[in-house]
């Protein structure tokens, strides 16, 4: 997968040191993935939440952080839409960010 807005992850990791290694691990796994359907993601990440409009919410570091992405399966592209704490996530609409 090609990942767009990696800068968002990098900047977040600088401020939230605890999230650095788990976000790097997610990035490496996603970069190597070949997701063609939401089920492909579920097969690799049992705790992912699949939302409408090709969005997925990944639990990072035991659900301390949430990562919302939008996936274009046909172009194998993942767009980072949000990364934040569980509490920050509760304040957004993951289907519209």
N, CA, C and O atoms as a MOPAC input file, in Angstrom:
PM7 MOZYME 1SCF
protein

 N      0.84400 1    -1.17700 1     0.00000 1
 C      0.00000 1     0.00000 1     0.00000 1
 C      0.88900 1     1.24000 1     0.00000 1
 O      1.96100 1     1.26600 1     0.60400 1
 N      0.42000 1     2.23400 1    -0.67700 1
 C      1.07900 1     3.54100 1    -0.63900 1
 C      0.35800 1     4.36700 1     0.42800 1
 O     -0.87100 1     4.42100 1     0.44500 1
 N      1.10200 1     4.99500 1     1.29400 1
 C      0.50500 1     5.71600 1     2.41800 1
 C      0.72600 1     7.21200 1     2.23600 1
 O      1.85200 1     7.68700 1     2.08700 1
 N     -0.39300 1     7.93500 1     2.25400 1
 C     -0.36500 1     9.38300 1     2.06200 1
 C     -0.55100 1    10.06600 1     3.41500 1
 O     -1.35200 1     9.63000 1     4.24200 1
 N      0.18900 1    11.12100 1     3.61800 1
 C      0.16100 1    11.92900 1     4.83900 1
 C      0.97100 1    11.27900 1     5.95000 1
 O      0.58200 1    11.32100 1     7.11700 1
 N      2.09200 1    10.68200 1     5.58600 1
 C      2.99700 1    10.09100 1     6.56600 1
 C      3.49900 1    11.16800 1     7.53100 1
 O      3.79800 1    10.88700 1     8.69100 1
 N      3.58400 1    12.36200 1     7.04800 1
 C      4.03000 1    13.48100 1     7.88300 1
 C      3.15000 1    13.60700 1     9.13000 1
 O      3.64200 1    13.92700 1    10.21200 1
 N      1.86600 1    13.35700 1     8.97700 1
 C      0.93800 1    13.40500 1    10.10600 1
 C      1.37500 1    12.42700 1    11.19500 1
 O      1.37200 1    12.76600 1    12.37900 1
 N      1.74800 1    11.22300 1    10.79300 1
 C      2.22900 1    10.22400 1    11.76100 1
 C      3.52900 1    10.67300 1    12.41200 1
 O      3.69300 1    10.57300 1    13.62800 1
 N      4.45200 1    11.17100 1    11.59300 1
 C      5.74800 1    11.60800 1    12.10400 1
 C      5.59500 1    12.70900 1    13.14900 1
 O      6.21100 1    12.65800 1    14.21300 1
 N      4.77500 1    13.69600 1    12.83700 1
 C      4.57000 1    14.80900 1    13.76100 1
 C      3.89300 1    14.34200 1    15.04300 1
 O      4.22200 1    14.81800 1    16.12900 1
 N      2.96000 1    13.42500 1    14.92300 1
 C      2.27200 1    12.92600 1    16.11300 1
 C      3.23900 1    12.15000 1    17.00000 1
 O      3.20100 1    12.27800 1    18.22300 1
 N      4.10000 1    11.35100 1    16.39100 1
 C      5.07100 1    10.56200 1    17.15600 1
 C      6.03200 1    11.45100 1    17.93000 1
 O      6.46600 1    11.08900 1    19.02400 1
 N      6.36500 1    12.59700 1    17.38000 1
 C      7.28500 1    13.50700 1    18.07100 1
 C      6.69300 1    14.00600 1    19.39100 1
 O      7.41100 1    14.16700 1    20.37800 1
 N      5.41200 1    14.24200 1    19.40000 1
 C      4.74200 1    14.76600 1    20.58700 1
 C      4.34700 1    13.65100 1    21.55100 1
 O      4.37700 1    13.84300 1    22.76600 1
 N      3.98000 1    12.49700 1    21.02000 1
 C      3.51800 1    11.37000 1    21.83000 1
 C      4.51600 1    10.21800 1    21.70200 1
 O      4.32700 1     9.30500 1    20.89800 1
 N      5.56800 1    10.27500 1    22.49700 1
 C      6.65400 1     9.29600 1    22.41000 1
 C      6.17900 1     7.85900 1    22.58300 1
 O      6.72500 1     6.95100 1    21.95600 1
 N      5.18000 1     7.64100 1    23.41700 1
 C      4.68600 1     6.27600 1    23.64700 1
 C      4.10800 1     5.65500 1    22.37700 1
 O      4.08400 1     4.43400 1    22.22600 1
 N      3.64600 1     6.50300 1    21.47400 1
 C      3.01900 1     6.00600 1    20.25200 1
 C      4.02500 1     5.74400 1    19.13300 1
 O      3.66600 1     5.17300 1    18.10300 1
 N      5.26100 1     6.14800 1    19.32100 1
 C      6.24200 1     6.07600 1    18.22700 1
 C      6.42200 1     4.66500 1    17.67900 1
 O      6.22700 1     4.44600 1    16.48300 1
 N      6.78500 1     3.71800 1    18.51200 1
 C      7.03800 1     2.36200 1    18.01100 1
 C      5.79400 1     1.68900 1    17.45900 1
 O      5.86800 1     1.07900 1    16.39200 1
 N      4.65000 1     1.76900 1    18.13600 1
 C      3.45200 1     1.15000 1    17.55900 1
 C      3.03200 1     1.77200 1    16.21800 1
 O      2.58600 1     1.05700 1    15.32000 1
 N      3.17000 1     3.09100 1    16.08100 1
 C      2.82100 1     3.72700 1    14.80400 1
 C      3.79600 1     3.34000 1    13.70500 1
 O      3.39500 1     3.14100 1    12.55800 1
 N      5.07100 1     3.23400 1    14.04800 1
 C      6.05600 1     2.77300 1    13.06300 1
 C      5.74800 1     1.34000 1    12.63300 1
 O      5.84600 1     1.00400 1    11.45200 1
 N      5.37900 1     0.50500 1    13.59100 1
 C      5.03800 1    -0.88900 1    13.27500 1
 C      3.81300 1    -0.94600 1    12.37000 1
 O      3.79000 1    -1.71900 1    11.41200 1
 N      2.79200 1    -0.13800 1    12.65900 1
 C      1.60700 1    -0.10700 1    11.80200 1
 C      1.99500 1     0.33100 1    10.38700 1
 O      1.56400 1    -0.26700 1     9.40100 1
 N      2.81000 1     1.37600 1    10.30500 1
 C      3.22600 1     1.89800 1     9.00500 1
 C      3.93900 1     0.82000 1     8.17900 1
 O      3.63300 1     0.63100 1     7.00200 1
 N      4.87500 1     0.13000 1     8.79200 1
 C      5.62000 1    -0.91200 1     8.06600 1
 C      4.68900 1    -2.02900 1     7.60100 1
 O      4.80400 1    -2.50100 1     6.47000 1
 N      3.77700 1    -2.44900 1     8.45900 1
 C      2.83700 1    -3.51000 1     8.09100 1
 C      1.91000 1    -3.04700 1     6.97000 1
 O      1.65100 1    -3.79700 1     6.02900 1
 N      1.41100 1    -1.81900 1     7.06700 1
 C      0.50000 1    -1.30100 1     6.04600 1
 C      1.21400 1    -1.12700 1     4.70700 1
 O      0.64200 1    -1.38800 1     3.64900 1
 N      2.45400 1    -0.68900 1     4.76600 1
 C      3.22600 1    -0.48000 1     3.53300 1
 C      3.39800 1    -1.79800 1     2.76400 1
 O      3.39700 1    -1.80800 1     1.53300 1
 N      3.54300 1    -2.88800 1     3.48500 1
 C      3.73900 1    -4.19100 1     2.85300 1
 C      2.43500 1    -4.89500 1     2.49400 1
 O      2.43600 1    -5.88200 1     1.75800 1
 N      1.32900 1    -4.38400 1     3.01400 1
 C      0.02900 1    -5.03300 1     2.81000 1
 C     -0.47000 1    -4.85100 1     1.37500 1
 O     -0.06400 1    -3.94000 1     0.65400 1
 N     -1.35600 1    -5.74800 1     1.00300 1
 C     -2.06300 1    -5.64700 1    -0.28000 1
 C     -3.54200 1    -5.84000 1    -0.01600 1
 O     -4.12200 1    -6.86500 1    -0.37400 1
 N     -4.14900 1    -4.83600 1     0.61900 1
 C     -5.55500 1    -4.91800 1     0.95200 1
 C     -6.40000 1    -4.66400 1    -0.28300 1
 O     -6.28300 1    -3.61600 1    -0.91800 1
 N     -7.23900 1    -5.61000 1    -0.61800 1
 C     -8.15300 1    -5.47700 1    -1.76500 1
 C     -9.59800 1    -5.28400 1    -1.31000 1
 O    -10.44300 1    -4.79200 1    -2.05800 1
 N     -9.86100 1    -5.68400 1    -0.05900 1
 C    -11.20500 1    -5.58200 1     0.50600 1
 C    -11.08500 1    -5.29300 1     2.00400 1
 O    -10.02200 1    -5.49200 1     2.59100 1
 N    -12.16400 1    -4.82800 1     2.62000 1
 C    -12.13000 1    -4.65500 1     4.07600 1
 C    -11.82400 1    -5.96300 1     4.81500 1
 O    -11.20300 1    -5.94700 1     5.87800 1
 N    -12.25200 1    -7.07200 1     4.26200 1
 C    -11.98300 1    -8.35400 1     4.91400 1
 C    -10.48600 1    -8.65400 1     4.96600 1
 O    -10.01000 1    -9.27800 1     5.91400 1
 N     -9.75100 1    -8.21400 1     3.95900 1
 C     -8.29500 1    -8.39400 1     3.97400 1
 C     -7.67800 1    -7.70100 1     5.18700 1
 O     -6.74700 1    -8.22100 1     5.80100 1
 N     -8.19900 1    -6.53500 1     5.52300 1
 C     -7.69700 1    -5.80800 1     6.68800 1
 C     -8.06000 1    -6.56600 1     7.95500 1
 O     -7.22200 1    -6.75300 1     8.83800 1
 N     -9.31200 1    -7.00000 1     8.04100 1
 C     -9.77100 1    -7.74700 1     9.22600 1
 C     -8.95700 1    -9.02200 1     9.42000 1
 O     -8.69300 1    -9.42400 1    10.55300 1
 N     -8.56200 1    -9.65400 1     8.33000 1
 C     -7.76500 1   -10.87700 1     8.42900 1
 C     -6.40500 1   -10.61200 1     9.07400 1
 O     -5.86200 1   -11.48000 1     9.75600 1
 N     -5.85800 1    -9.42300 1     8.86100 1
 C     -4.55600 1    -9.06300 1     9.41200 1
 C     -4.64700 1    -8.34100 1    10.76000 1
 O     -3.73300 1    -8.42800 1    11.58000 1
 N     -5.73600 1    -7.64100 1    10.97700 1
 C     -5.91000 1    -6.81500 1    12.17900 1
 C     -7.29900 1    -7.09500 1    12.75600 1
 O     -8.27400 1    -6.43900 1    12.39000 1
 N     -7.37700 1    -8.04600 1    13.63600 1
 C     -8.67000 1    -8.49300 1    14.16300 1
 C     -9.44000 1    -7.37700 1    14.87000 1
 O    -10.67100 1    -7.39600 1    14.87900 1
 N     -8.74600 1    -6.41400 1    15.45500 1
 C     -9.41800 1    -5.36300 1    16.21900 1
 C     -9.72100 1    -4.10000 1    15.42100 1
 O    -10.14800 1    -3.10000 1    15.99700 1
 N     -9.51100 1    -4.12700 1    14.11800 1
 C     -9.80500 1    -2.95600 1    13.30800 1
 C    -11.31900 1    -2.79200 1    13.19600 1
 O    -12.06200 1    -3.77200 1    13.14300 1
 N    -11.75800 1    -1.54600 1    13.16200 1
 C    -13.17400 1    -1.25100 1    12.92600 1
 C    -13.31300 1    -0.76800 1    11.49100 1
 O    -12.64100 1     0.17800 1    11.08100 1
 N    -14.17500 1    -1.40900 1    10.73900 1
 C    -14.41100 1    -1.02500 1     9.35900 1
 C    -15.63200 1    -0.11000 1     9.33200 1
 O    -16.69800 1    -0.46500 1     9.83600 1
 N    -15.46500 1     1.06700 1     8.74300 1
 C    -16.54300 1     2.03500 1     8.64000 1
 C    -16.96700 1     2.16900 1     7.18600 1
 O    -16.32400 1     1.62800 1     6.28700 1
 N    -18.04200 1     2.88500 1     6.97000 1
 C    -18.47800 1     3.10100 1     5.58200 1
 C    -17.50300 1     4.04000 1     4.87200 1
 O    -16.62900 1     4.63700 1     5.50000 1
 N    -17.66300 1     4.15900 1     3.58400 1
 C    -16.83100 1     5.02200 1     2.74300 1
 C    -15.36300 1     4.60500 1     2.78400 1
 O    -14.46700 1     5.44800 1     2.74900 1
 N    -15.12700 1     3.29300 1     2.85900 1
 C    -13.77500 1     2.73000 1     2.81100 1
 C    -12.84500 1     3.27100 1     3.89200 1
 O    -11.66200 1     3.50400 1     3.64500 1
 N    -13.38000 1     3.46500 1     5.07000 1
 C    -12.58500 1     3.93100 1     6.20500 1
 C    -12.36700 1     2.78900 1     7.18500 1
 O    -13.17200 1     1.86400 1     7.29500 1
 N    -11.25300 1     2.88800 1     7.88900 1
 C    -10.92300 1     1.89900 1     8.91600 1
 C    -10.31900 1     2.61900 1    10.10700 1
 O     -9.62300 1     3.62300 1     9.95900 1
 N    -10.59800 1     2.08600 1    11.29700 1
 C    -10.05300 1     2.64100 1    12.53100 1
 C     -9.19700 1     1.56200 1    13.17700 1
 O     -9.68700 1     0.49300 1    13.54100 1
 N     -7.91000 1     1.86100 1    13.31200 1
 C     -6.96100 1     0.93100 1    13.91900 1
 C     -6.72700 1     1.33000 1    15.37000 1
 O     -6.56300 1     2.50800 1    15.68500 1
 N     -6.71300 1     0.34000 1    16.23800 1
 C     -6.36400 1     0.54500 1    17.63800 1
 C     -4.84800 1     0.42600 1    17.75500 1
 O     -4.25900 1    -0.57400 1    17.34400 1
 N     -4.23400 1     1.44200 1    18.31000 1
 C     -2.78400 1     1.48700 1    18.43300 1
 C     -2.41500 1     1.46000 1    19.91600 1
 O     -3.01900 1     2.16200 1    20.72800 1
 N     -1.43700 1     0.65800 1    20.25300 1
 C     -0.92100 1     0.54200 1    21.62000 1
 C     -2.04300 1     0.20900 1    22.60500 1
 O     -2.32100 1     0.96000 1    23.54100 1
 N     -2.67000 1    -0.92600 1    22.36600 1
 C     -3.70500 1    -1.39500 1    23.27600 1
 C     -4.90000 1    -0.46800 1    23.35800 1
 O     -5.52100 1    -0.34400 1    24.41300 1
 N     -5.22600 1     0.18100 1    22.25500 1
 C     -6.37100 1     1.08500 1    22.16100 1
 C     -6.14800 1     2.41100 1    22.88000 1
 O     -7.10800 1     3.13800 1    23.13500 1
 N     -4.89500 1     2.74300 1    23.21300 1
 C     -4.60200 1     4.06100 1    23.77500 1
 C     -4.69300 1     5.13900 1    22.70000 1
 O     -5.01600 1     6.29200 1    22.98800 1
 N     -4.41000 1     4.75600 1    21.47400 1
 C     -4.44800 1     5.67800 1    20.34600 1
 C     -5.32500 1     5.08200 1    19.26400 1
 O     -5.49800 1     3.86600 1    19.17700 1
 N     -5.87700 1     5.96100 1    18.44000 1
 C     -6.69200 1     5.52700 1    17.31800 1
 C     -6.13100 1     6.15800 1    16.04400 1
 O     -5.68500 1     7.30500 1    16.03400 1
 N     -6.16900 1     5.38300 1    14.99400 1
 C     -5.70300 1     5.82700 1    13.68600 1
 C     -6.82800 1     5.59800 1    12.68500 1
 O     -7.25400 1     4.46400 1    12.46700 1
 N     -7.30700 1     6.67700 1    12.07800 1
 C     -8.38400 1     6.58800 1    11.09000 1
 C     -7.76900 1     6.78100 1     9.71300 1
 O     -7.03900 1     7.74200 1     9.47000 1
 N     -8.07800 1     5.85100 1     8.81800 1
 C     -7.57100 1     5.93500 1     7.45000 1
 C     -8.72200 1     5.76500 1     6.46800 1
 O     -9.76300 1     5.19100 1     6.78500 1
 N     -8.50200 1     6.27800 1     5.28000 1
 C     -9.41400 1     6.04400 1     4.16100 1
 C     -8.60900 1     5.28200 1     3.12100 1
 O     -7.47800 1     5.65200 1     2.80300 1
 N     -9.19400 1     4.22800 1     2.59900 1
 C     -8.46000 1     3.33700 1     1.70700 1
 C     -9.07300 1     3.34700 1     0.31800 1
 O    -10.28200 1     3.18400 1     0.15000 1
 N     -8.22100 1     3.54100 1    -0.66300 1
 C     -8.61900 1     3.37000 1    -2.06400 1
 C     -8.03900 1     2.03000 1    -2.50700 1
 O     -6.87600 1     1.93200 1    -2.89800 1
 N     -8.87100 1     1.02000 1    -2.43700 1
 C     -8.40900 1    -0.34100 1    -2.72900 1
 C     -7.90700 1    -0.48100 1    -4.16600 1
 O     -6.92900 1    -1.18400 1    -4.41900 1
 N     -8.57200 1     0.18400 1    -5.09800 1
 C     -8.19800 1     0.04200 1    -6.50900 1
 C     -6.81400 1     0.60800 1    -6.82400 1
 O     -6.14700 1     0.12600 1    -7.73900 1
 N     -6.37500 1     1.62100 1    -6.08100 1
 C     -5.05000 1     2.20300 1    -6.31400 1
 C     -4.04900 1     1.80600 1    -5.22800 1
 O     -2.89300 1     2.22600 1    -5.25100 1
 N     -4.51600 1     0.98400 1    -4.27000 1
 C     -3.64900 1     0.52700 1    -3.18100 1
 C     -3.05900 1     1.70900 1    -2.41800 1
 O     -1.85900 1     1.76400 1    -2.15100 1
 N     -3.93600 1     2.65500 1    -2.07500 1
 C     -3.51400 1     3.87200 1    -1.38700 1
 C     -4.26800 1     4.02500 1    -0.07600 1
 O     -5.48300 1     3.83600 1    -0.01800 1
 N     -3.53300 1     4.36900 1     0.97400 1
 C     -4.10500 1     4.62100 1     2.29500 1
 C     -3.87000 1     6.09000 1     2.62600 1
 O     -2.74200 1     6.57700 1     2.56500 1
 N     -4.93700 1     6.78400 1     2.97200 1
 C     -4.84700 1     8.19100 1     3.36000 1
 C     -5.05000 1     8.29600 1     4.86500 1
 O     -6.08600 1     7.88300 1     5.38700 1
 N     -4.06400 1     8.84600 1     5.55900 1
 C     -4.17000 1     9.06900 1     6.99500 1
 C     -5.14700 1    10.22100 1     7.19800 1
 O     -4.93200 1    11.31800 1     6.68200 1
 N     -6.22200 1     9.97500 1     7.94800 1
 C     -7.22700 1    11.01200 1     8.17500 1
 C     -7.17100 1    11.56600 1     9.59500 1
 O     -7.51800 1    12.72500 1     9.82300 1
 N     -6.73100 1    10.73500 1    10.55800 1
 C     -6.68700 1    11.16600 1    11.94800 1
 C     -5.79500 1    10.22700 1    12.73300 1
 O     -5.78900 1     9.01800 1    12.50500 1
 N     -5.04600 1    10.79300 1    13.65700 1
 C     -4.33800 1     9.99800 1    14.65500 1
 C     -4.44800 1    10.77300 1    15.96000 1
 O     -4.19900 1    11.97800 1    16.01100 1
 N     -4.82700 1    10.05500 1    17.01400 1
 C     -4.99100 1    10.73200 1    18.29700 1
 C     -5.27000 1     9.74300 1    19.40500 1
 O     -5.37100 1     8.53700 1    19.18000 1
 N     -5.39200 1    10.27800 1    20.60200 1
 C     -5.70500 1     9.43700 1    21.74400 1
 C     -7.15000 1     8.94800 1    21.61900 1
 O     -7.93600 1     9.46200 1    20.82300 1
 N     -7.46500 1     7.96000 1    22.41500 1
 C     -8.83300 1     7.45200 1    22.42800 1
 C     -9.80400 1     8.58500 1    22.77100 1
 O    -10.87800 1     8.69300 1    22.17900 1
 N     -9.42300 1     9.41000 1    23.71400 1
 C    -10.27900 1    10.53600 1    24.11800 1
 C    -10.47100 1    11.53600 1    22.98100 1
 O    -11.58500 1    12.00500 1    22.75000 1
 N     -9.39100 1    11.86400 1    22.26900 1
 C     -9.49400 1    12.77500 1    21.12300 1
 C    -10.36900 1    12.17100 1    20.02800 1
 O    -11.14500 1    12.87100 1    19.37700 1
 N    -10.23100 1    10.87200 1    19.83800 1
 C    -11.04200 1    10.16700 1    18.84400 1
 C    -12.52700 1    10.29500 1    19.15900 1
 O    -13.34800 1    10.45100 1    18.25500 1
 N    -12.86500 1    10.22900 1    20.43100 1
 C    -14.27300 1    10.35100 1    20.83600 1
 C    -14.87700 1    11.69800 1    20.45300 1
 O    -16.09900 1    11.83300 1    20.39700 1
 N    -14.03900 1    12.69000 1    20.19000 1
 C    -14.51600 1    14.02200 1    19.83100 1
 C    -14.63200 1    14.26800 1    18.34000 1
 O    -14.96600 1    15.38100 1    17.93100 1
 N    -14.36900 1    13.27100 1    17.51800 1
 C    -14.44700 1    13.46300 1    16.06700 1
 C    -15.51200 1    12.55100 1    15.47700 1
 O    -16.02500 1    11.65600 1    16.14800 1
 N    -15.82900 1    12.79200 1    14.23200 1
 C    -16.68900 1    11.89100 1    13.46500 1
 C    -15.77400 1    11.17300 1    12.48700 1
 O    -15.37500 1    11.74200 1    11.47100 1
 N    -15.44500 1     9.93100 1    12.79100 1
 C    -14.47500 1     9.17800 1    11.99300 1
 C    -14.94200 1     8.94900 1    10.56100 1
 O    -14.13100 1     8.65100 1     9.68400 1
 N    -16.23100 1     9.08500 1    10.31800 1
 C    -16.73600 1     8.87900 1     8.96400 1
 C    -16.69100 1    10.13300 1     8.11300 1
 O    -17.06500 1    10.10500 1     6.94100 1
 N    -16.23200 1    11.23700 1     8.69800 1
 C    -16.17100 1    12.46600 1     7.90700 1
 C    -14.82100 1    13.18800 1     7.96900 1
 O    -14.60400 1    14.14400 1     7.22500 1
 N    -13.90600 1    12.74300 1     8.85200 1
 C    -12.60000 1    13.42200 1     8.90900 1
 C    -11.79500 1    13.08800 1     7.68800 1
 O    -10.66600 1    13.55900 1     7.54400 1

